[in-house]
């Protein structure tokens, strides 16, 4: 499933918080351990606890059934999976394909070299890929075929919670009169058409193109964050790594964490091998 994760990350990097998408089911299968699943559950529970919501008031509770009817028209059953299927066909699939050929991914994964290190023709790349994985093309075809179904399953799992949250928000944010008027609109032919199309229109090529056009500006803003952070903290003492601590300070860290100095150093050495730039001094 390594190539699957690689292509999901490529899609996310293209600005598709859609995918929100490193699917937990795939990640759990890839690990093959119940411990990984349990850890994922704990992380999700922790993230969920970061956004506590106030309970509805008695007045809001009285508006909730009507809000639920309205949201039922706005988000009919299967809407999110339909939206995701449309997005995959029009945007995610092409972007994931553009994230790198499966032959290149096979070679880079097997050699540890990046695509920038390789100066190969497509024919040479495919020749090498076949050495590492004779079935690389068929493997990629089958893995790509999994995406629409996996994404639809994810959206189906999200939909009830989304519908519940939206219903509560409508009950909270709209008065009884406003809800009456909103529901009356959705009962009209125009309102029915709007409810059916409003979500799926978000995957129209016009919207997707606008998102991609904005991406350079977004990335530029993100790229300047490191410099701005350095400027904002320029008057603060510099941070220190474990190697910068005195022997007594290192011993203190070991005492508090219960991990020996030698183990901490070994962990840092392993991280440095994985990402030398991140751990360079």
LOLUM-907590 format. One line per 4 residues: their letters; for each residue x negated, y negated, z negated of N, C-alpha, C. Coordinates in steps of 0.1 Angstrom, whole numbers, plus 2048, in hexadecimal, padded with zeros to 3 digits. Layout:
N
A = X,Y,Z,X,Y,Z,X,Y,Z | ...
END
This chain:
281
XXXX = 7F8,80C,800,800,800,800,7F7,7F3,800 | 7EA,7F5,801,7E2,7E9,801,7E5,7DF,80C | 7E7,7E4,818,7EA,7DC,823,7F8,7D5,821 | 801,7DC,81B,80E,7D6,818,80C,7CA,80F
XXXX = 805,7CB,804,802,7C0,7FB,7FB,7B5,802 | 7F2,7B8,80B,7EA,7AE,812,7F4,7A6,81B | 7FD,7AC,821,806,7A5,82A,810,79D,822 | 814,7A2,817,81D,79A,80E,816,78D,80A
XXXX = 80A,78E,806,802,782,802,801,779,80D | 7FF,77E,819,7FD,775,825,80A,76D,827 | 816,774,825,822,76D,827,824,763,81C | 821,766,810,822,75D,805,819,751,807
XXXX = 80D,753,80C,804,748,80E,809,73F,819 | 812,744,821,817,73B,82C,822,732,826 | 824,732,819,82E,729,813,83B,730,810 | 83C,73C,811,849,743,80F,84A,748,801
XXXX = 84D,73F,7F9,850,743,7EB,85B,74D,7EC | 861,74F,7F8,869,75A,7FA,863,765,7F3 | 85B,767,7F6,85A,774,7F1,855,774,7E3 | 853,76B,7DF,856,76C,7D1,852,77B,7D0
XXXX = 84D,77E,7DB,84D,78B,7E1,840,792,7DF | 83B,795,7D4,833,7A1,7D4,83C,7AB,7CD | 843,7B3,7D5,84D,7BB,7CF,848,7C4,7C4 | 84F,7C3,7B8,84B,7CC,7AD,84C,7DB,7B0
XXXX = 857,7DF,7B8,857,7ED,7BB,84B,7F2,7C2 | 846,7EB,7CC,83A,7EF,7D3,82E,7EF,7CA | 82D,7E5,7C2,821,7E4,7BA,821,7EF,7B0 | 82C,7F3,7AB,82D,7FE,7A1,829,80B,7A8
XXXX = 82E,80D,7B4,82B,819,7BC,81C,81A,7BF | 816,80F,7C2,808,80F,7C5,800,813,7BA | 804,80F,7AE,7FC,812,7A2,7FD,821,79E | 809,826,7A0,80C,834,79D,80C,836,78E
XXXX = 80D,82D,786,80D,82F,777,819,828,771 | 81E,82F,766,829,829,75F,824,81D,757 | 817,81D,754,811,811,74C,813,805,754 | 810,806,761,811,7FA,76A,820,7F5,76A
XXXX = 829,7FE,76B,837,7FA,76B,83B,7F4,75E | 836,7F9,753,839,7F4,746,833,7E6,745 | 827,7E4,74A,821,7D7,749,828,7CD,752 | 82D,7D1,75D,835,7C8,766,842,7C4,75F
XXXX = 848,7CD,758,855,7CA,751,852,7C0,746 | 847,7C2,73F,843,7B8,734,841,7AA,73A | 83A,7AA,745,837,79D,74B,844,796,750 | 84D,79E,756,85A,798,75A,862,793,74F
XXXX = 862,79B,744,869,797,738,864,78A,732 | 856,789,732,850,77D,72D,854,771,736 | 853,773,743,857,768,74C,865,764,74A | 86E,76E,748,87C,76A,746,87E,763,73A
XXXX = 876,766,72F,878,75F,723,873,750,723 | 86C,74D,72E,866,73F,72F,871,735,732 | 87D,73A,737,887,731,73B,894,734,734 | 895,731,727,8A1,734,720,8AC,72A,724
XXXX = 8B8,72F,724,8C3,727,728,8CD,725,71D | 8D3,719,71C,8DD,717,711,8EA,71E,715 | 8F0,724,70B,8FD,72B,70E,908,721,713 | 911,726,71A,91C,71D,71F,924,718,713
XXXX = 929,70C,714,933,707,70A,940,70E,70D | 94A,70C,704,957,712,705,95E,70C,712 | 95C,6FF,714,962,6F8,720,95C,6FE,72D | 94F,700,72D,948,705,739,94D,714,73B
XXXX = 94F,71B,731,954,729,732,961,729,739 | 96A,71F,736,977,71F,73D,976,71D,74C | 96B,716,750,969,713,75E,962,71E,765 | 95C,727,75E,953,732,764,95B,73B,76E
XXXX = 967,740,76B,96D,748,775,96F,741,783 | 973,734,782,974,72D,78F,967,72C,796 | 95C,729,78E,94F,727,794,94B,734,79A | 94E,740,794,94A,74D,799,951,74F,7A6
XXXX = 95E,74B,7A8,965,74C,7B4,95E,744,7BF | 95A,738,7BC,953,72F,7C6,946,735,7CA | 93E,73A,7C0,931,740,7C4,933,74D,7CC | 93E,754,7C9,941,760,7D0,943,75D,7DF
XXXX = 948,751,7E2,94A,74D,7F0,93D,748,7F6 | 935,741,7EE,928,73C,7F3,91E,747,7F5 | 91E,751,7EC,914,75C,7EC,91C,769,7EC | 922,76C,7F8,929,779,7F8,91F,785,7F6
XXXX = 924,790,7F3,91B,79C,7F0,913,79F,7FD | 906,7A0,7FB,8FD,7A3,806,8F7,797,80D | 8FA,78B,808,8F5,77F,80F,8E6,77D,80E | 8E0,780,802,8D2,77E,801,8CA,788,809
XXXX = 8CF,795,80A,8C7,79E,812,8C9,79B,821 | 8D4,796,825,8D6,791,833,8CD,786,836 | 8CC,77C,82C,8C3,771,82E,8B4,776,82F | 8B0,77F,827,8A3,784,827,8A0,78B,834
XXXX = 8AA,793,839,8A8,79A,845,8A6,790,851 | 8AE,785,851,8AC,77B,85B,89F,774,85A | 89A,771,84E,88D,76B,84C,882,774,851 | 883,781,84E,879,78A,852,878,78A,861
XXXX = 883,78B,868,883,78C,876,87D,780,87D | 881,774,877,87D,767,87E,870,762,879 | 86C,765,86C,860,75E,867,856,767,860 | 85B,76F,856,851,777,84F,84A,781,857
XXXX = 851,788,860,84B,792,868,840,78C,871 | 843,781,878,838,77B,880,82C,776,878 | 82F,770,86C,825,76B,864,81C,776,85F | 822,781,85A,81A,78C,855,812,793,860
XXXX = 818,793,86C,810,798,877,804,78F,87A | 806,782,878,7FB,779,87B,7F1,778,870 | 7F4,77F,865,7EB,77E,859,7DE,787,85C | 7DD,78D,867,7D1,796,86A,7D6,7A3,870
XXXX = 7CF,7A8,87A,7D3,7B4,880,7D0,7C0,877 | 7D8,7CA,878,7D6,7D5,86F,7C9,7DC,871 | 7C4,7DC,87D,7B6,7E1,87F,7AC,7DA,877 | 7AD,7CC,878,7A3,7C4,870,7A4,7C7,861
XXXX = 7B1,7C7,85D,7B3,7CA,84E,7AD,7D7,84A | 7AE,7E1,853,7A9,7EE,850,79A,7EE,84F | 793,7E7,858,785,7E6,858,780,7DE,84C | 786,7D2,849,781,7CA,83E,783,7D1,831
XXXX = 78E,7D8,82F,790,7DF,823,786,7EA,821 | 782,7F1,82C,779,7FC,82A,76A,7F8,829 | 767,7EC,82E,759,7E8,82E,756,7DD,823 | 761,7D7,81E,75E,7CC,815,75B,7BF,81B
XXXX = 75A,7BF,829,757,7B2,830,764,7AB,833 | 763,79D,833,76E,795,837,770,794,846 | 77B,790,84A,77D,78F,859,774,784,85E | 770,77B,856,766,770,85B,758,776,85D
XXXX = 755,781,856,748,788,858,747,790,865 | 753,794,86A,753,79D,875,755,795,883 | 74C,797,88C,74D,791,899,74F,79C,8A3 | 75B,7A2,8A3,75E,7AD,8AB,769,7AA,8B5
XXXX = 769,7B1,8C0,774,7B1,8CA,77F,7B9,8C4 | 78B,7B7,8C9,796,7BF,8C4,794,7CE,8C7 | 78D,7D1,8D2,78A,7DF,8D5,780,7E5,8CA | 776,7DD,8C7,76C,7E2,8BD,773,7E3,8AF
XXXX = 77C,7DA,8AC,783,7DB,89F,78B,7E7,89E | 792,7EA,8A9,79B,7F6,8A9,793,803,8A9 | 787,803,8AF,77E,80E,8AF,779,811,8A1 | 775,807,89A,771,809,88C,77C,80D,883
XXXX = 788,806,885,794,80A,87D,797,818,87E | 795,81E,88A,798,82C,88C,78F,835,884 | 782,830,882,779,838,87A,77D,839,86C | 782,82E,866,787,82E,858,795,834,857
XXXX = 79D,832,861,7AB,837,85F,7B0,83A,86D | 7AF,846,872,7B4,84A,87F,7C3,846,882 | 7CA,845,877,7D9,842,879,7DC,834,875 | 7D2,82B,876,7D5,81D,872,7E0,816,878
XXXX = 7E2,818,885,7ED,812,88D,7FB,817,888 | 7FC,824,887,808,82A,883,80B,827,874 | 801,826,86C,803,823,85E,808,814,85D | 802,80B,865,807,7FD,864,816,7FC,869
XXXX = 819,804,873,827,803,879,830,808,86E | 82D,813,867,836,818,85D,837,80F,851 | 82C,809,84D,82C,800,842,835,7F4,845 | 833,7EE,851,83B,7E2,855,84A,7E5,855
XXXX = 84D,7F2,859,85B,7F6,85A,862,7F6,84C | 85A,7F7,842,85F,7F8,834,864,7EA,82F | 85E,7DF,835,861,7D2,82F,86F,7CE,82F | 876,7CE,83A,884,7CA,83A,88D,7D1,82F
XXXX = 88B,7DE,82E,893,7E5,824,88F,7E2,816 | 882,7E1,814,87E,7DD,806,882,7CF,802 | 882,7C6,80B,886,7B8,808,895,7B8,806 | 89C,7BF,80E,8AB,7BF,80C,8AE,7C5,7FE
XXXX = 8A7,7CF,7FA,8AA,7D5,7ED,8A7,7CB,7E2 | 89C,7C4,7E4,898,7B9,7DA,8A3,7AF,7D9 | 8A8,7AA,7E5,8B2,7A0,7E5,8BF,7A5,7DF | 8C2,7B1,7E1,8CE,7B7,7DB,8CD,7B8,7CC
XXXX = 8C1,7BA,7C7,8BF,7BB,7B9,8C0,7AD,7B3 | 8BC,7A2,7BA,8BC,795,7B5,8CA,78E,7B6 | 8D2,793,7BF,8DE,78C,7C2,8E8,78B,7B7 | 8EB,795,7AF,8F4,794,7A4,8EF,789,79A
XXXX = 8E2,789,796,8DD,77F,78D,8DE,771,793 | 8DB,770,7A0,8DC,763,7A6,8EB,75E,7A6 | 8F4,767,7A9,902,763,7A9,907,75F,79B | 902,766,791,906,763,783,900,755,77F
XXXX = 8F3,753,783,8ED,746,77F,8F4,73A,786 | 8F7,73C,793,8FD,731,79A,90B,72F,795 | 913,739,791,920,737,78C,91F,72F,77F | 916,732,776,915,72B,76A,911,71C,76C
XXXX = 908,71A,776,904,70D,779,910,704,77F | 918,70B,787,924,703,78C,92D,700,780 | 92F,709,777,938,707,76B,932,6FC,763 | 925,6FB,762,91F,6F1,75A,91F,6E3,760
XXXX = 91C,6E3,76D,919,6D6,774,925,6CF,77B | 930,6D7,77C,93C,6D1,783,948,6D1,779 | 950,6C6,77A,95C,6C5,772,967,6CE,778 | 972,6CF,771,97D,6D7,776,982,6D2,783
XXXX = 983,6C5,784,988,6BE,790,97F,6C1,79C | 972,6C0,799,968,6C2,7A4,968,6D1,7A9 | 96A,6DA,79F,96A,6E8,7A3,977,6EB,7AB | 982,6E4,7A7,98F,6E6,7AF,98C,6E1,7BD
XXXX = 986,6D6,7BF,984,6D1,7CC,97A,6D9,7D4 | 96F,6DE,7CE,966,6E7,7D4,96C,6F4,7D9 | 974,6FA,7D0,97B,706,7D3,985,704,7DF | 98C,6F9,7DE,996,6F6,7E9,98F,6F5,7F6
XXXX = 983,6EF,7F6,97B,6EE,803,977,6FC,808 | 972,705,7FF,96E,712,803,97A,71B,808 | 986,717,804,991,71E,809,996,71A,817 | 990,70F,81C,993,70B,829,98B,713,833
XXXX = 98F,714,840,987,71A,84A,978,714,84B | 978,707,84A,96A,700,84A,962,704,83E | 968,704,833,961,708,827,95C,716,827 | 965,71F,82C,961,72D,82E,955,72F,837
XXXX = 955,727,842,94A,727,84B,93D,722,845 | 93F,717,83D,933,711,837,92D,71B,82D | 936,721,825,931,72B,81B,929,736,821 | 92E,73B,82C,928,746,833,91B,742,839
XXXX = 919,736,83E,90E,732,846,903,72B,83E | 907,725,833,8FE,71C,82C,8F0,723,828 | 8F1,72F,823,8E5,736,81F,8DD,73B,82B | 8E4,741,835,8DC,746,841,8D6,73B,849
XXXX = 8DB,72F,849,8D5,724,851,8C7,721,84C | 8C4,725,840,8B7,721,83B,8AC,729,842 | 8AF,734,849,8A5,73C,850,8A5,738,85F | 8AC,72D,863,8AC,729,870,89D,724,874
XXXX = 899,727,880,88C,722,885,889,714,882 | 893,70B,883,891,6FD,881,88C,6FA,872 | 892,701,869,88E,700,85B,881,706,859 | 87E,711,85E,871,718,85D,866,710,863
XXXX = 869,70A,86F,85F,702,875,85C,6F5,86D | 866,6EF,867,864,6E3,85F,85B,6E7,853 | 85D,6F3,84D,856,6F7,842,847,6F9,845 | 845,6FF,851,837,701,855,830,6F4,859
XXXX = 837,6EB,85E,831,6DE,861,82D,6D6,855 | 834,6D9,84A,831,6D2,83D,825,6D9,836 | 822,6E5,83B,818,6ED,833,80A,6E6,832 | 805,6E0,83D,7F8,6DA,83C,7F7,6CF,831
XXXX = 802,6C7,831,803,6BC,826,803,6C3,818 | 80B,6CD,817,80C,6D4,80A,7FE,6DA,806 | 7F7,6E0,80F,7EA,6E6,80C,7E0,6DB,809 | 7E1,6D0,810,7D8,6C5,80E,7DA,6C0,7FF
XXXX = 7E6,6BF,7FB,7E9,6BA,7EE,7E4,6C4,7E3 | 7E6,6D1,7E6,7E1,6DB,7DD,7D2,6DB,7DC | 7CB,6D9,7E8,7BD,6D9,7E9,7B7,6CD,7E1 | 7BE,6C2,7E0,7B8,6B7,7D9,7BA,6B8,7CA
XXXX = 7C1,6C2,7C5,7C4,6C3,7B7,7B7,6C6,7AF | 7AE,6CE,7B4,7A2,6D1,7AD,79A,6C4,7AA | 799,6BC,7B5,791,6B0,7B3,798,6A6,7A9 | 7A5,6A5,7AA,7AC,69D,7A1,7AB,6A2,793
XXXX = 7AB,6AF,791,7AA,6B4,784,79C,6B1,77E | 792,6B2,787,784,6AF,782,783,6A0,77E | 78A,697,786,789,689,782,791,686,775 | 79C,68D,773,7A4,68B,768,79E,690,75B
XXXX = 795,699,75C,78E,69F,750,77F,69C,750 | 77B,692,758,76D,68F,759,767,68B,74B | 76E,685,742,769,680,736,769,68B,72B | 76E,696,72E,76F,6A1,724,762,6A9,724
XXXX = 75F,6B0,719,753,6B8,718,754,6C4,723 | 749,6C8,729,74A,6D3,733,74E,6E0,72C | 755,6E8,734,759,6F5,72F,74C,6FE,72E | 74D,708,726,742,712,724,746,720,727
XXXX = 73E,727,72E,740,735,72F,73A,73D,724 | 73D,74A,724,738,753,719,729,752,718 | 722,751,723,713,751,723,70E,744,71E | 716,73A,71D,712,72D,718,713,72C,709
XXXX = 719,736,703,71B,735,6F4,70E,73A,6ED | 70D,736,6E1,702,73B,6D9,705,749,6D5 | 6FA,750,6D0,6FC,75E,6CC,707,75F,6C1 | 707,755,6B8,710,755,6AD,71E,753,6B3
XXXX = 720,74A,6BD,72D,748,6C2,732,754,6CA | 729,75A,6D1,72D,767,6D8,731,771,6CF | 72A,772,6C3,72E,77C,6B9,73C,779,6B4 | 73F,76C,6B2,74C,768,6AD,757,76C,6B7
XXXX = 755,76A,6C4,75E,76E,6CE,761,77D,6CD | 756,785,6CC,757,793,6CB,75F,797,6BE | 75C,790,6B3,763,794,6A7,772,791,6A8 | 776,786,6AE,784,782,6AF,78B,78B,6B9
XXXX = 785,78E,6C4,78B,796,6CF,78B,7A5,6CC | 781,7A9,6C4,77F,7B8,6C2,778,7BE,6CE | 772,7B6,6D6,76B,7BB,6E2,75C,7B7,6E0 | 753,7C1,6E2,745,7BE,6DF,73F,7B4,6E9
XXXX = 734,7AE,6E5,72D,7A5,6EE,729,7AC,6FB | 724,7B8,6FA,720,7BF,705,72C,7C2,70F | 737,7C6,709,743,7C8,712,747,7BC,719 | 747,7B0,712,74B,7A4,718,741,7A0,724
XXXX = 734,7A2,721,72B,79F,72C,72D,7A9,738 | 72F,7B5,735,731,7BF,740,73E,7BB,748 | 748,7B6,741,754,7B2,748,752,7A6,751 | 74A,79D,74C,747,791,753,73E,794,760
XXXX = 735,79E,75E,72C,7A2,769,735,7A8,774 | 73E,7B1,770,747,7B7,77A,74F,7AD,781 | 754,7A3,77A,75C,798,780,753,790,78A | 747,78E,786,73E,786,78F,73B,78E,79C
XXXX = 73A,79B,79B,738,7A3,7A7,744,7A2,7B0 | 750,7A1,7AA,75C,7A1,7B2,75E,793,7B9 | 75B,789,7B1,75D,77B,7B6,751,772,7B2 | 746,773,7B9,73A,76C,7B5,73C,75D,7B4
XXXX = 744,757,7BD,746,749,7BD,74D,744,7B1 | 757,74C,7AC,75E,748,7A1,756,747,794 | 74C,750,793,744,752,787,736,74C,788 | 734,745,793,726,73F,795,725,733,78B
X = 719,731,786,716,726,77D,70D,71C,784
END
